[in-house]
Amino acid sequence: MSSQATATATAWEGGRSPYATNSKKFGMWLFIISDALTFSALLFAYTYSRVSNPEWPKPFEFTPAIIFSSVMTFALLSSSLTMVMAVHSMNKGDRAAAGKWIIATMIAGATFVGLHMTEWLKLINEEHVTPFQNPWGVPLFGATFFSITGLHMTHVVIGIIYLGIICQAVFRGKFKAEDVEVAGLYWHFVDLVWMFVFPLVYLMSARV
Amino acid sequence: MSAHAEEIHEHPAVGIPTFIKVWVGLLVLTGVEVLLAYLQVPTLIMLTALVGLSVIKGAMIIAYFMHLKFERFSLFLTLFPMLIFCILLMLIFLGDATRIPVMRPPS
């Protein structure tokens, strides 16, 4: 097909993008969908293990464990708001504000990771829960808990590094608004996954 | 760099008030979930309510924060029906999970 024909072809005939979006954003969406399937499979594995073990433990006391993880949820939800503000500022062409909002997002993300690590260390050192054994005699609890929250935390850490790279570029006048938006998509996805991990792993195992 | 002007993208439908409303909505729904955990609702009702609320929260994040509501509908149609279908297919295994406790030899 000649270039002139390409220009005049309809969207579904290979002309303009049928999604009216740039390829970076579409690529990130495809990654998000595949990653969503990974997390779905893990959460289903967790649910399967739980249903097949009627003696599944409920290790999370409402105070402090559930309150603690609720604060983590608050940090992550707020980081999504600051990320949206960064994209909004960047779309208006205000790079200084966008950079500051990205830094705020990174701080909220780092708070989440810090709190999460504190919680992990408490479980490992004080309650003797590891991926292979725990005092309640259901080793699958530790295996699924550390796999799911660990993979999620890895995503958050990668997100903080990703935002760091985007942030310095924004301050130096490099990268476009769409690059910040694509980073934002990834960050919101990490938040989205936590919206399923928090109820299924924590709240379902809460005791008062 | 910056020899060319910054591209300005504006979506009149979404602004800062919308983002704050969505954020508050997400916090309220999270609060409801935590309250359900505090009340120790029976497991099956709890699971249904939590998954339902989480799907609503997820949809709010995808629609507003991830901006999908303001993209072309074709993008949604390409990405989500198959995702939902694949996730629902995973439910097939859950029936097997209920069988395992019954099959276990008495200890």
Interface residues (C-beta under 8 A of the other chain):
Chain A: P18 Y19 A20 T21 F26 W29 L30 I33 A36 L37 S40 A41 F44 T47 Y48 S49 V51 S52 N53 P54 F62 I66 S70 T73 F74 L77 S78 S80 L81 M83 V84 M85 H88 N91 K92 G93 R95 R172 G173 K174 K176 A177 E181 G184 L185 H188 F189 D191 L192 M195 F196 F198 P199 L200 Y202 L203 M204 A206 R207 V208
Chain B: M1 S2 A5 E6 E7 I8 H9 E10 G15 I16 F19 I20 W23 L26 L27 T30 E33 V34 L36 A37 Y38 Q40 T43 M46 L47 L50 V51 L53 S54 K57 G58 I61 I62 Y64 F65 M66 H67 E71 R72 S74 L75 T78 L79 F80 M82 L83 C86 I87 M90 L91 F93 L94 D96 A97 T98 I100 P101
